[in-house]
Structure formats: structure tokens, C-alpha cells
Amino acid sequence: MPHDTVTITREMACRIRRWRRDEDHSWRAVAQAASAAWGPAWGSNQLHGRALCTAAAQLLGEDPDEEPWN
């Protein structure tokens, strides 16, 4: 990873959004939290976190370049 596209569920997208918005996680922290929650495949660097946030925003119908994502 990182992936051009990341496949996640809606439940995962909501959790990623909560990490980013409510817990103010950096992209790196999002990747680390995802690895802890769903396994090490997500890595722990900011590129993985950015890919997860982009996928989550798109799944939720939001713009990954706008608040609360960026």
C-alpha cells in the first residue's frame, strides 16, 4: 500500500471520519489506528492514512480535500 483505490465498508468509513474529525488524527495516526483495528495491512505512514481518508470521504459523499478531512 498505498493504493490508488482502497476498499472499505461504510462502517469503516464512519470510524475513519470519527478518528479524523473527532479525535483530530493526522493521516499517519489514522493509518496506525486502522492497523490496530483491522490488522497490519494498512501500514502506519501518512500515505496510507491519506488513502484511507480519501476512500472514506468518497464513500460518505464528502470531499476529501475539504473539512473535516483536510
C-alpha positions as CSV (number, residue, x, y, z in Angstrom):
1,M,0.0,0.0,0.0
2,P,-0.8,2.9,-0.5
3,H,-3.5,2.1,-3.1
4,D,-4.9,4.3,-5.8
5,T,-8.2,2.9,-4.5
6,V,-8.9,1.5,-1.1
7,T,-11.9,-0.8,-0.5
8,I,-13.6,-0.2,2.9
9,T,-17.0,-0.6,4.3
10,R,-19.4,2.2,5.3
11,E,-18.8,1.3,9.0
12,M,-15.0,1.6,8.4
13,A,-15.6,5.0,6.7
14,C,-17.6,6.3,9.6
15,R,-14.9,5.2,12.1
16,I,-12.1,6.8,9.9
17,R,-14.1,10.0,9.8
18,R,-14.5,9.9,13.6
19,W,-10.7,9.5,14.0
20,R,-10.0,12.4,11.7
21,R,-12.7,14.8,12.8
22,D,-13.5,14.0,16.5
23,E,-10.1,12.7,17.6
24,D,-8.1,15.1,15.3
25,H,-5.9,12.2,14.0
26,S,-3.2,13.0,11.4
27,W,-3.1,10.9,8.3
28,R,-0.3,8.8,10.0
29,A,-2.4,8.4,13.1
30,V,-5.4,7.3,11.0
31,A,-3.2,4.6,9.4
32,Q,-2.0,3.5,12.8
33,A,-5.5,3.3,14.2
34,A,-6.7,1.4,11.2
35,S,-3.8,-1.1,11.6
36,A,-4.7,-1.6,15.3
37,A,-8.4,-2.0,14.5
38,W,-8.3,-4.1,11.3
39,G,-4.8,-5.6,11.0
40,P,-1.4,-4.5,9.9
41,A,-2.2,-4.3,6.1
42,W,-3.0,-0.6,6.5
43,G,0.5,0.3,7.5
44,S,1.4,3.3,9.6
45,N,2.5,6.1,7.3
46,Q,0.8,9.2,6.1
47,L,0.3,7.9,2.6
48,H,-1.7,5.0,3.8
49,G,-3.7,7.3,6.1
50,R,-4.4,9.7,3.2
51,A,-5.6,6.9,1.1
52,L,-7.9,5.7,3.8
53,C,-9.3,9.2,4.4
54,T,-9.9,9.7,0.7
55,A,-11.7,6.4,0.4
56,A,-13.8,7.2,3.5
57,A,-14.7,10.7,2.3
58,Q,-15.8,9.4,-1.1
59,L,-17.8,6.6,0.3
60,L,-19.6,9.1,2.6
61,G,-20.2,11.5,-0.3
62,E,-17.8,14.1,1.0
63,D,-14.9,16.0,-0.5
64,P,-11.6,14.6,0.9
65,D,-9.9,18.0,0.3
66,E,-12.4,19.9,2.5
67,E,-13.0,19.9,6.2
68,P,-13.1,17.7,8.2
69,W,-10.8,15.6,6.0
70,N,-8.0,18.1,5.3
